[in-house]
Amino acid sequence: MTASDSPLDSSFPGLRALHDATHHLGLVERTRLVMELLSHYQVLVCNPNRTFGVLLLSHLQEWRATGVSQRLVGIAHTSNEGRSLIERVQGRLLVVTTVALQDGPVYGWSGELHRRSSPTKVLMLMDAAHRTTVKTAIDAGVDALLVQHNIGQGALLEALEALETGQRYLDPECRLALETRERASDELSEREMEILQLVAEGCSNREIAGRLSIAEVTARDHVQNILRKLRVDNRTAAVLAGVRQGYLHWTNT
């Protein structure tokens, strides 16, 4: 199915026109337009990686002439840091965030952000577009959803233009994930997400088997499938990948 005949076009009106309008632009012109649209907001950047924050601040110094650096509220590594940074922010706010921060997924915080008295938009960056995580983000009220490797291909500009006109934005990979009936080969099933949650709680294969009333060997096979799909080689790395990709939905208080 092509984007032009997608049933989602009726759910997200105008996205096709936005894509057609921005697709031909060169990198320099896209960058200029992105900077111009960002200047309409105060911007909070949320990322669990502290090194990323240092690098971003360094780049913003180079962009000082654009005015974007003056619009930056700050860089948060946890949702609590984000709450503190925006406490006194007035006017339009754009929160650019990954799926998860150091204290867990941001889905719950997204709903909280939309209850602010000032207009607030949430733009979420994903490592990969899986149907389950895309749907969870939509249900959480995320305004724009992008797969990170599409940012330089014009998706960021399309997202900002959609937000400017009051539309929600899903990049093409996210839309395709919703349209696809079959689960992607590396997407966790509901049972695997349930087991990953138990792994995150520190359960052994035997304990998982007892909790779910399945054989221990079945629990072991599920765990091995989870490691394979997440492309990791141990349980700790699986939990971290599960948080980063939005499969684990706990929130810290």
FIDRENVEX-848296 format. One line per 8 residues: number of its first residue (from 1); their letters; for each residue x, y, z of N, C-alpha, C, O, CB. Coordinates in steps of 0.001 Angstrom, whole numbers, plus 500000, padded with zeros to 6 digits. Glycine has a CB too. Layout:
N
NUM) a) X Y Z X Y Z X Y Z X Y Z X Y Z; ... $
This chain:
253
1) mtasdspl) 500841 498798 500000 500000 500000 500000 500872 501246 500000 501825 501328 500775 499051 500009 501221; 500568 502209 499153 501344 503441 499104 500771 504452 500071 499636 504328 500533 501373 504015 497684; 501592 505474 500372 501126 506500 501311 499912 507236 500779 499064 507690 501548 502239 507493 501606; 499829 507353 499447 498755 508140 498872 497400 507483 499023 496381 508173 499042 499029 508393 497431; 497363 506129 499133 496062 505479 499278 495874 504910 500679 495050 504019 500886 495907 504372 498241; 496638 505423 501640 496559 504928 503006 495249 505321 503664 494818 506467 503537 497726 505446 503822; 494594 504377 504377 493393 504737 505116 493675 505711 506251 492758 506352 506764 492739 503500 505662; 494943 505824 506646 495283 506748 507722 495258 508195 507261 495250 509107 508088 496646 506415 508281 $
9) dssfpglr) 495246 508421 505938 495210 509793 505459 493975 510527 505979 494034 511725 506256 495236 509820 503934; 492853 509805 506113 491646 510437 506610 491738 510730 508099 491075 511639 508598 490449 509563 506327; 492563 509956 508816 492727 510168 510256 493713 511291 510543 493620 511950 511579 493195 508881 510932; 494652 511513 509637 495660 512555 509822 495638 513460 508585 496561 513421 507771 497092 511934 510052; 494593 514267 508446 494422 515080 507232 495565 516055 507028 496099 516629 507977 493113 515845 507291; 495922 516224 505776 496941 517209 505440 498353 516678 505419 499245 517353 504906 496872 518321 506386; 498599 515475 505965 499969 514965 506017 500523 514718 504622 501701 514967 504366 500025 513678 506833; 499689 514235 503732 500142 513967 502372 500587 515270 501702 501632 515325 501054 499022 513287 501547 $
17) alhdathh) 499778 516308 501870 500117 517610 501272 501406 518165 501865 502232 518725 501144 498969 518616 501482; 501579 518013 503168 502816 518476 503799 504019 517759 503216 505037 518383 502918 502762 518264 505315; 503903 516456 503055 505017 515681 502527 505357 516145 501120 506527 516342 500794 504687 514180 502533; 504325 516324 500275 504556 516749 498897 505191 518135 498842 506005 518423 497965 503245 516744 498114; 504806 518992 499794 505294 520368 499774 506741 520501 500228 507446 521411 499790 504422 521224 500639; 507195 519594 501110 508544 519729 501679 509555 518769 501072 510762 518953 501229 508494 519512 503164; 509077 517766 500394 509914 516687 499909 511016 517149 498952 512102 516569 498933 509061 515670 499232; 510740 518197 498153 511703 518636 497134 512731 519616 497675 513683 519945 496968 510973 519270 495975 $
25) lglvertr) 512573 520092 498902 513460 521134 499418 514856 520600 499698 515017 519444 500091 512879 521740 500684; 515858 521435 499498 517227 521056 499802 517506 521138 501290 516710 521691 502049 518198 521934 499042; 518637 520588 501705 518982 520524 503126 519082 521910 503752 518581 522129 504855 520294 519781 503312; 519729 522851 503055 519907 524199 503609 518558 524867 503836 518323 525465 504886 520775 525062 502670; 517677 524763 502853 516368 525402 502977 515536 524720 504062 514836 525394 504818 515620 525366 501629; 515606 523380 504146 514880 522668 505207 515370 523114 506582 514573 523344 507491 515048 521137 505051; 516688 523232 506722 517260 523652 508007 516784 525047 508377 516446 525304 509532 518797 523616 507955; 516756 525946 507407 516299 527310 507678 514852 527314 508151 514503 528012 509103 516448 528184 506428 $
33) lvmellsh) 514014 526531 507479 512599 526485 507846 512399 525843 509218 511545 526275 509991 511802 525717 506790; 513193 524807 509518 513106 524163 510841 513443 525176 511933 512737 525278 512936 514065 522933 510927; 514533 525928 511730 514938 526930 512715 513866 527996 512895 513605 528444 514012 516255 527580 512299; 513256 528392 511805 512212 529410 511871 511012 528899 512669 510468 529623 513503 511776 529826 510455; 510598 527661 512417 509449 527091 513132 509765 526858 514603 508907 527066 515460 509017 525778 512481; 510995 526426 514905 511388 526222 516297 511373 527531 517072 511135 527542 518279 512773 525588 516372; 511628 528629 516378 511674 529930 517050 510303 530367 517567 510206 531327 518332 512221 530984 516100; 509239 529665 517152 507894 529989 517627 507626 529422 519019 506614 529745 519642 506854 529462 516649 $
41) yqvlvcnp) 508539 528574 519506 508339 527901 520782 509493 528184 521735 510579 528595 521325 508186 526396 520572; 509230 527955 523008 510308 527679 523935 510472 526168 523908 509478 525441 523913 510011 528235 525399; 511702 525685 523881 511964 524274 523602 512646 523592 524782 513660 524067 525295 512826 524132 522349; 512072 522479 525198 512703 521611 526195 513126 520332 525497 512302 519663 524874 511737 521308 527394; 514398 519987 525595 514917 518759 525001 515101 517716 526112 515728 517997 527134 516270 519025 524246; 514556 516524 525909 514647 515454 526911 515339 514246 526299 514886 513702 525292 513238 515064 527443; 516429 513834 526910 517204 512703 526409 517923 512063 527595 518484 512782 528420 518224 513151 525298; 517922 510732 527704 518554 510098 528867 520077 510158 528859 520717 509923 529884 518127 508669 528947 $
49) nrtfgvll) 520652 510471 527712 522106 510452 527556 522698 511826 527864 522458 512782 527127 522491 510013 526130; 523467 511931 528942 524033 513221 529341 525079 513723 528348 525252 514932 528190 524652 513110 530725; 525776 512808 527681 526740 513220 526658 526028 513922 525510 526541 514887 524944 527529 512004 526132; 524842 513428 525173 524037 514069 524122 523767 515529 524478 523853 516410 523622 522698 513311 523915; 523440 515780 525750 523161 517139 526190 524342 518064 525992 524180 519201 525550 522757 517140 527632; 525530 517582 526318 526746 518379 526148 526970 518708 524665 527288 519845 524313 527971 517625 526723; 526802 517703 523810 526999 517909 522373 525966 518870 521803 526287 519713 520966 526934 516576 521630; 524709 518738 522266 523662 519626 521767 523960 521077 522131 523830 521974 521298 522296 519210 522326 $
57) lshlqewr) 524356 521299 523373 524685 522664 523792 525823 523242 522959 525827 524429 522630 525060 522688 525276; 526791 522386 522621 527908 522827 521794 527416 523263 520409 527836 524297 519889 528955 521704 521662; 526518 522459 519818 525982 522807 518502 525147 524078 518571 525185 524897 517652 525139 521655 517945; 524392 524248 519656 523544 525427 519765 524363 526710 519795 523894 527758 519351 522679 525336 521006; 525572 526633 520312 526431 527812 520304 526722 528245 518865 526840 529435 518574 527748 527529 521060; 526835 527248 517963 527087 527558 516561 525840 528157 515904 525943 528888 514919 527533 526295 515806; 524651 527840 516461 523399 528322 515879 522880 529573 516567 521712 529928 516407 522351 527240 515944; 523735 530248 517334 523277 531384 518138 522554 532424 517284 521574 533030 517717 524460 532034 518855 $
65) atgvsqrl) 523054 532618 516067 522455 533648 515209 521005 533342 514851 520244 534255 514531 523267 533800 513937; 520609 532066 514900 519239 531697 514540 518249 532046 515642 517046 532113 515389 519161 530212 514231; 518732 532268 516852 517833 532561 517963 517327 531330 518681 516690 531449 519727 516676 533346 517474; 517599 530129 518136 517094 528899 518745 517714 528671 520115 517029 528233 521040 517373 527702 517839; 519007 528964 520253 519659 528727 521542 519025 529554 522650 518981 529122 523802 521147 529042 521447; 518526 530761 522302 517876 531599 523311 516504 531064 523691 515968 531420 524740 517749 533028 522806; 515927 530202 522840 514603 529654 523111 514678 528332 523862 513645 527770 524225 513841 529466 521815; 515881 527831 524097 516039 526542 524770 515801 526695 526271 516525 527420 526953 517445 525959 524504 $
73) vgiahtsn) 514791 526012 526771 514489 526023 528200 515564 525269 528972 515973 525685 530056 513104 525406 528468; 516015 524154 528400 517029 523329 529039 517017 521926 528466 516255 521618 527550 516814 523285 530548; 517875 521080 529022 517971 519686 528611 517716 518822 529843 518422 518934 530845 519371 519370 527968; 516719 517972 529765 516342 517122 530892 516713 515674 530601 516577 515200 529473 514832 517242 531189; 517184 514980 531635 517524 513557 531495 516512 512663 532203 516532 511444 532038 518924 513289 532050; 515629 513270 532988 514533 512547 533644 513277 513404 533525 513361 514606 533276 514866 512228 535158; 512120 512783 533701 510877 513553 533636 510807 514553 534788 510256 515641 534624 509655 512613 533669; 511353 514201 535940 511348 515140 537069 512189 516377 536770 511806 517490 537129 511867 514453 538337 $
81) egrslier) 513338 516187 536110 514130 517346 535695 513328 518209 534730 513373 519438 534798 515457 516898 535040; 512596 517563 533835 511775 518297 532879 510700 519120 533574 510466 520276 533224 511134 517336 531893; 510049 518513 534564 509014 519231 535315 509593 520501 535958 508976 521566 535928 508400 518310 536404; 510771 520365 536529 511398 521514 537192 511741 522608 536193 511556 523793 536471 512661 521076 537939; 512243 522205 535021 512687 523197 534033 511525 524003 533455 511700 525171 533107 513438 522507 532904; 510344 523396 533349 509228 524107 532710 508271 524726 533719 507234 525273 533341 508463 523162 531808; 508612 524643 534987 507703 525106 536038 507245 526547 535831 506076 526863 536053 508373 524981 537388; 508149 527417 535409 507810 528834 535257 507738 529269 533790 507682 530464 533498 508828 529687 535990 $
89) vqgrllvv) 507741 528317 532884 507696 528656 531466 506293 529115 531074 505307 528436 531363 508129 527451 530605; 506212 530259 530421 504954 530778 529898 505033 530789 528373 506125 530814 527805 504655 532208 530457; 503896 530771 527724 503879 530799 526269 503977 529391 525687 503901 528395 526406 505019 531665 525745; 504144 529337 524392 504140 528056 523681 505400 527253 524022 506518 527767 523998 504043 528284 522150; 505179 525984 524337 506283 525098 524706 506286 523878 523800 505245 523269 523554 506179 524671 526189; 507471 523527 523307 507657 522298 522545 508603 521398 523326 509733 521783 523627 508210 522590 521109; 508133 520197 523652 508965 519217 524350 509400 518175 523332 508576 517439 522790 508197 518554 525552; 510708 518118 523077 511275 517129 522156 511910 516045 523012 512870 516307 523737 512330 517777 521162 $
97) ttvalqdg) 511383 514831 522934 511813 513787 523853 511983 512443 523170 511359 512162 522147 510831 513658 524979; 512838 511622 523756 512913 510228 523366 511768 509476 524041 511071 510039 524885 514293 509611 523742; 511570 508217 523678 510483 507417 524252 510649 507270 525759 509670 507305 526504 510429 506031 523591; 511888 507106 526204 512149 506907 527631 513301 507784 528087 514219 508077 527321 512456 505432 527927; 513241 508200 529355 514326 508933 529989 514928 508059 531072 514584 506881 531172 513830 510285 530574; 515805 508599 531872 516492 507779 532870 515533 507209 533916 515833 506197 534549 517570 508596 533557; 514383 507857 534096 513419 507339 535072 512235 506639 534419 511181 506499 535039 512916 508463 535944; 512396 506197 533174 511359 505386 532539 510690 506065 531355 511029 507200 531022 510321 505026 533545 $
105) pvygwsge) 509731 505375 530706 509001 505919 529562 508267 507207 529905 507897 507432 531057 508016 504897 529042; 508058 508051 528900 507474 509369 529130 505985 509427 528779 505401 510511 528773 508224 510405 528328; 505367 508290 528488 503963 508310 528076 503076 509014 529102 502257 509858 528738 503465 506889 527852; 503234 508670 530379 502412 509290 531418 502658 510782 531525 501719 511557 531708 502676 508636 532754; 503908 511190 531413 504257 512610 531498 503671 513384 530326 503339 514561 530462 505780 512788 531538; 503542 512729 529175 502979 513398 528011 501570 513897 528312 501225 515027 527967 502965 512454 526801; 500761 513067 528949 499414 513499 529313 499436 514660 530284 498616 515573 530195 498639 512350 529911; 500370 514622 531203 500529 515700 532185 500897 517009 531493 500401 518072 531868 501604 515330 533228 $
113) lhrrsspt) 501758 516938 530494 502186 518143 529779 501017 518820 529085 500957 520048 529016 503266 517801 528757; 500090 518024 528571 498957 518609 527863 497940 519252 528806 497016 519927 528354 498276 517552 527028; 498103 519049 530084 497205 519693 531056 497761 521039 531544 497147 521697 532384 496972 518761 532256; 498914 521439 531019 499471 522746 531393 498547 523861 530892 497820 523694 529913 500911 522924 530811; 498596 524993 531584 497762 526121 531178 498256 526752 529875 497465 527315 529118 497727 527172 532283; 499558 526660 529612 500121 527211 528376 500124 526146 527285 500265 524962 527588 501557 527743 528614; 499969 526546 526010 499959 525585 524904 501252 524772 524863 502345 525338 524865 499755 526311 523570; 501126 523458 524827 502296 522575 524868 502148 521476 523829 501090 520858 523708 502481 521963 526280 $
121) kvlmlmda) 503216 521240 523083 503258 520160 522109 504379 519195 522484 505426 519603 522986 503459 520714 520671; 504142 517908 522233 505136 516885 522524 505545 516206 521218 504715 515630 520515 504586 515845 523547; 506833 516284 520910 507392 515637 519729 508294 514503 520220 509289 514747 520903 508186 516665 518822; 507945 513275 519873 508671 512111 520385 509524 511471 519293 509076 511281 518163 507691 511080 520957; 510768 511142 519660 511698 510483 518746 511833 509019 519146 512078 508707 520311 513087 511189 518754; 511670 508116 518168 511743 506686 518423 512945 506078 517713 513357 506554 516655 510453 505992 517976; 513508 505016 518306 514576 504276 517634 514025 503512 516431 514660 503451 515378 515262 503305 518615; 512833 502927 516602 512207 502132 515546 510701 502226 515709 510194 502442 516810 512684 500642 515592 $
129) ahrttvkt) 509987 502060 514593 508529 502166 514621 507906 500777 514715 507801 500066 513715 508009 502907 513367; 507496 500400 515916 506747 499161 516104 505304 499521 516414 505027 500514 517087 507365 498285 517241; 504391 498701 515914 502968 498998 516063 502573 499258 517513 501835 500200 517804 502146 497858 515511; 503067 498418 518420 502680 498534 519827 503112 499869 520418 502317 500553 521063 503281 497391 520638; 504367 500241 520200 504871 501480 520785 504292 502718 520098 504062 503735 520752 506388 501511 520707; 504058 502641 518798 503425 503764 518104 502016 503994 518642 501620 505127 518914 503383 503509 516580; 501264 502902 518793 499893 503028 519302 499890 503565 520737 499040 504382 521089 499170 501664 519243; 500831 503112 521562 500908 503603 522938 501177 505098 522967 500589 505827 523765 501997 502859 523715 $
137) aidagvda) 502065 505549 522095 502390 506980 522036 501177 507800 521598 500909 508866 522153 503567 507224 521072; 500449 507302 520606 499251 508003 520141 498223 508078 521265 497637 509131 521512 498647 507297 518902; 498009 506948 521947 497043 506918 523053 497448 507872 524180 496600 508388 524907 496908 505490 523601; 498768 508097 524312 499263 509010 525360 499133 510480 524953 499421 511375 525748 500727 508695 525682; 498699 510726 523712 498489 512099 523273 499699 512782 522678 499714 514006 522548 498017 512891 524397; 500735 512002 522306 501919 512601 521674 501488 513289 520378 500723 512726 519595 503023 511518 521393; 501983 514503 520157 501538 515307 519017 502276 514977 517722 501702 515072 516637 501712 516767 519330; 503539 514593 517835 504325 514258 516644 505247 513102 516985 505880 513084 518040 505142 515489 516132 $
145) llvqhnig) 505312 512148 516089 506071 510924 516326 506998 510682 515140 506542 510532 514006 505122 509706 516547; 508312 510647 515411 509302 510493 514355 510264 509372 514696 510634 509187 515855 510064 511799 514132; 510670 508620 513668 511788 507693 513810 513055 508504 513580 513143 509269 512620 511680 506474 512803; 514039 508334 514466 515167 509265 514494 515912 509369 513170 516343 510458 512792 516126 508854 515561; 516075 508234 512443 516868 508320 511214 516141 509047 510088 516732 509287 509036 517248 506933 510751; 514866 509406 510286 514130 510154 509265 514222 511671 509450 513748 512433 508608 512679 509735 509275; 514833 512104 510558 514868 513539 510845 515541 514307 509714 515027 515335 509273 515598 513805 512166; 516679 513820 509243 517409 514511 508186 516800 514347 506812 517284 514930 505842 518807 514032 508152 $
153) qgalleal) 515725 513547 506716 515081 513326 505422 513856 514221 505239 513073 514026 504309 514679 511863 505280; 513693 515192 506118 512572 516118 505984 511432 515874 506956 510490 516665 507007 512047 516051 504608; 511496 514781 507740 510394 514460 508642 510239 515500 509750 509119 515809 510157 510606 513086 509251; 511361 516043 510244 511270 517043 511310 510549 518293 510818 509707 518847 511525 512672 517409 511827; 510876 518733 509615 510202 519899 509053 508710 519625 508873 507876 520466 509207 510837 520293 507710; 508380 518454 508347 506971 518098 508173 506243 518093 509509 505108 518561 509605 506842 516728 507499; 506901 517562 510544 506283 517496 511872 506007 518887 512417 504919 519153 512929 507177 516725 512842; 506994 519777 512309 506826 521128 512842 505756 521899 512068 505009 522682 512655 508158 521886 512797 $
161) ealetgqr) 505682 521681 510768 504655 522357 509985 503272 521829 510343 502306 522590 510390 504918 522180 508485; 503177 520516 510597 501895 519947 511021 501463 520528 512367 500301 520894 512543 501990 518412 511110; 502391 520610 513309 502066 521166 514628 501632 522618 514514 500739 523065 515233 503267 521052 515574; 502264 523346 513614 501943 524767 513441 500501 524956 512971 499884 525981 513257 502911 525414 512439; 499968 523976 512257 498592 524074 511753 497616 523270 512606 496466 523065 512216 498524 523594 510304; 498076 522817 513771 497184 522129 514702 496939 520664 514395 496001 520070 514926 495892 522822 514734; 497775 520069 513540 497610 518657 513195 498557 517777 514014 499589 518241 514500 497855 518442 511691; 498195 516519 514156 499117 515529 514704 499946 514983 513545 499472 514908 512411 498350 514373 515456 $
169) yldpecrl) 501195 514601 513842 502079 514104 512780 502642 512731 513131 503144 512510 514233 503228 515093 512531; 502546 511816 512171 503234 510524 512256 504121 510402 511035 503654 510593 509912 502219 509323 512346; 505388 510087 511230 506242 509958 510055 505866 508670 509307 505203 507803 509875 507756 509950 510462; 506281 508539 508042 505818 507425 507211 506026 506042 507832 505165 505175 507681 506514 507473 505895; 507135 505815 508519 507366 504498 509116 506383 504217 510245 505953 503079 510430 508797 504396 509636; 506032 505243 510992 505063 505063 512075 503680 504766 511516 502946 503936 512054 505014 506310 512969; 503334 505442 510445 502036 505194 509820 501975 503777 509239 500961 503088 509351 501764 506236 508715; 503076 503361 508620 503120 502015 508060 502991 500965 509160 502348 499934 508969 504419 501804 507274 $
177) aletrera) 503606 501232 510309 503519 500283 511427 502073 500086 511858 501683 498976 512221 504363 500770 512618; 501274 501148 511824 499867 501029 512206 499051 500322 511135 498086 499623 511443 499277 502402 512479; 499436 500503 509882 498686 499898 508780 498956 498400 508644 498102 497639 508190 499028 500596 507477; 500151 497996 509044 500556 496603 508851 499821 495689 509817 499894 495878 511031 502072 496451 509033; 499123 494713 509294 498357 493805 510156 499263 492840 510896 499023 492511 512057 497339 493025 509335; 500298 492394 510221 501193 491417 510841 502263 492132 511653 502769 493179 511250 501843 490513 509774; 502597 491556 512793 503634 492102 513662 504990 491963 512975 505268 490938 512353 503638 491386 515042; 505832 492988 513085 507186 492921 512535 507950 491788 513209 507670 491438 514356 507931 494273 512723 $
185) sdelsere) 508920 491213 512488 509641 490040 513005 510395 490325 514293 510621 489419 515094 510609 489534 511968; 510790 491593 514501 511539 491922 515715 510683 492659 516751 511212 493225 517707 512751 492767 515360; 509372 492651 516559 508475 493300 517506 508037 492301 518576 507689 491164 518258 507246 493891 516778; 508052 492715 519823 507658 491827 520908 506153 491605 520901 505370 492527 520673 508103 492395 522257; 505765 490347 521159 504352 490030 521310 503874 490491 522686 504681 490866 523537 504102 488509 521120; 502555 490461 522899 502024 490857 524204 502563 489949 525308 502871 490421 526402 500486 490823 524192; 502678 488659 525031 503210 487724 526024 504674 488034 526320 505104 487977 527472 503060 486270 525534; 505435 488361 525282 506846 488695 525495 507005 489992 526286 507922 490115 527098 507567 488815 524153 $
193) meilqlva) 506118 490958 526053 506173 492195 526847 505852 491904 528306 506449 492488 529211 505192 493250 526286; 504913 491007 528525 504563 490611 529890 505761 489953 530578 506039 490218 531748 503352 489649 529882; 506453 489107 529849 507620 488423 530406 508774 489396 530600 509503 489297 531587 508053 487266 529496; 508951 490328 529682 510002 491332 529845 509764 492155 531114 510710 492511 531817 510065 492258 528607; 508505 492452 531399 508194 493181 532631 508628 492374 533860 509147 492939 534823 506682 493497 532705; 508417 491059 533825 508833 490203 534942 510356 490120 535032 510918 490071 536127 508237 488791 534789; 511015 490104 533884 512483 490137 533875 512963 491429 534540 513916 491418 535318 513038 490029 532415; 512291 492542 534225 512658 493831 534816 512475 493822 536330 513175 494534 537049 511825 494954 534199 $
201) egcsnrei) 511537 493019 536808 511301 492901 538252 512279 491949 538921 512237 491755 540136 509884 492433 538511; 513175 491346 538109 514200 490468 538663 513811 489010 538762 514480 488241 539453 514574 490943 539995; 512744 488610 538087 512280 487219 538171 513177 486283 537368 513621 486623 536272 510836 487108 537672; 513436 485112 537919 514152 484054 537196 513172 483344 536271 511966 483585 536331 514817 483039 538186; 513695 482467 535415 512819 481688 534534 511808 480885 535348 510636 480800 534979 513650 480745 533643; 512257 480302 536443 511352 479510 537281 510260 480390 537872 509097 479988 537922 512132 478806 538405; 510625 481582 538317 509626 482491 538898 508657 482992 537842 507465 483149 538110 510311 483680 539578; 509168 483244 536636 508287 483661 535535 507288 482553 535234 506097 482806 535053 509110 484012 534262 $
209) agrlsiae) 507785 481336 535183 506913 480183 534914 505815 480076 535967 504653 479833 535642 507736 478879 534875; 506194 480261 537235 505207 480178 538301 504174 481285 538223 502987 481047 538445 505888 480219 539635; 504617 482494 537911 503697 483641 537854 502702 483495 536698 501544 483896 536813 504489 484959 537704; 503164 482918 535588 502324 482849 534381 501716 481473 534153 500996 481260 533178 503134 483238 533169; 502011 480531 535062 501491 479153 534948 501890 478510 533627 501062 477922 532931 499961 479144 535083; 503181 478632 533291 503717 477986 532104 504927 477153 532525 505423 477289 533643 504101 479037 531006; 505395 476296 531626 506561 475472 531936 507818 476341 531996 507916 477361 531313 506730 474348 530887; 508769 475922 532819 510001 476702 532937 510745 476776 531614 511333 477806 531284 510904 476105 534004 $
217) vtardhvq) 510721 475676 530849 511409 475688 529557 510743 476674 528597 511413 477284 527764 511424 474276 528943; 509408 476828 528718 508692 477804 527885 509098 479220 528262 509309 480067 527394 507164 477632 528031; 509207 479470 529568 509662 480783 530031 511061 481075 529506 511344 482184 529052 509645 480855 531572; 511935 480073 529571 513307 480244 529081 513309 480594 527591 514033 481491 527158 514133 478962 529329; 512487 479872 526805 512433 480124 525359 511922 481536 525062 512421 482207 524158 511533 479083 524668; 510931 481973 525824 510418 483333 525640 511517 484368 525911 511674 485326 525155 509205 483582 526569; 512263 484168 526978 513337 485103 527334 514386 485136 526223 514864 486206 525847 513991 484704 528687; 514741 483964 525702 515725 483921 524616 515219 484643 523369 515986 485315 522680 516070 482472 524273 $
225) nilrklrv) 513924 484499 523081 513338 485202 521929 513367 486715 522138 513604 487480 521203 511889 484731 521690; 513121 487128 523375 513163 488558 523692 514567 489112 523470 514735 490180 522882 512714 488805 525149; 515581 488375 523947 516969 488825 523760 517300 488931 522273 517952 489879 521835 517957 487857 524458; 516843 487948 521511 517125 487946 520073 516452 489137 519386 517084 489829 518587 516650 486623 519433; 515184 489376 519691 514454 490467 519041 515006 491836 519415 515022 492753 518594 512986 490396 519402; 515453 491966 520649 515998 493252 521092 517481 493403 520749 518082 494453 520979 515802 493410 522591; 518063 492326 520192 519465 492319 519759 520414 492598 520930 521330 493415 520830 519683 493359 518648; 520170 491900 522030 521030 492019 523209 521396 490618 523671 520809 489638 523214 520326 492824 524356 $
233) dnrtaavl) 522380 490519 524590 522826 489186 524997 522666 488905 526481 523164 487890 526969 524252 489006 524623; 521982 489778 527209 521727 489480 528614 520472 490195 529080 519956 491075 528390 522927 489881 529484; 519985 489817 530248 518712 490335 530762 518775 491828 531079 517826 492562 530803 518305 489568 532010; 519872 492272 531646 519992 493693 531979 519900 494556 530729 519208 495574 530709 521313 493965 532708; 520606 494134 529690 520558 494882 528430 519162 494828 527821 518725 495788 527186 521590 494329 527433; 518456 493707 528010 517090 493582 527491 516160 494580 528176 515323 495206 527526 516566 492144 527689; 516313 494725 529492 515478 495674 530228 515757 497100 529750 514828 497876 529529 515728 495556 531753; 517024 497438 529593 517381 498784 529123 516821 499037 527722 516294 500113 527440 518915 498967 529122 $
241) agvrqgyl) 516940 498036 526849 516399 498183 525490 514882 498268 525526 514279 499007 524748 516842 497007 524597; 514261 497506 526435 512809 497540 526568 512300 498902 527005 511263 499366 526530 512358 496493 527550; 513026 499539 527908 512668 500896 528345 512847 501872 527190 511968 502685 526904 513529 501335 529562; 514005 501780 526527 514318 502715 525443 513302 502610 524305 512945 503619 523697 515732 502454 524909; 512841 501403 524016 511913 501211 522909 510452 501320 523333 509552 501176 522506 512154 499873 522273; 510215 501571 524614 508851 501820 525064 508047 500588 525400 506827 500678 525531 508139 502571 524044; 508694 499422 525546 507971 498202 525899 507671 498119 527396 506702 497477 527800 508768 496985 525467; 508489 498756 528206 508275 498747 529654 507671 500075 530054 508208 501131 529717 509603 498484 530428 $
249) hwtnt) 506571 500035 530763 505779 501235 530994 505703 501679 532441 504783 502407 532812 504418 501018 530495; 506666 501252 533279 506591 501720 534661 506978 503183 534731 507643 503705 533835 507497 500880 535577; 506560 503840 535798 507002 505208 536067 507508 505268 537483 506947 504639 538380 505861 506239 535841; 508567 506025 537688 509111 506184 539032 508433 507348 539737 508131 508361 539104 510632 506400 538982; 508191 507222 541026 507580 508299 541788 508592 508855 542743 508288 509782 543494 506334 507821 542538 $
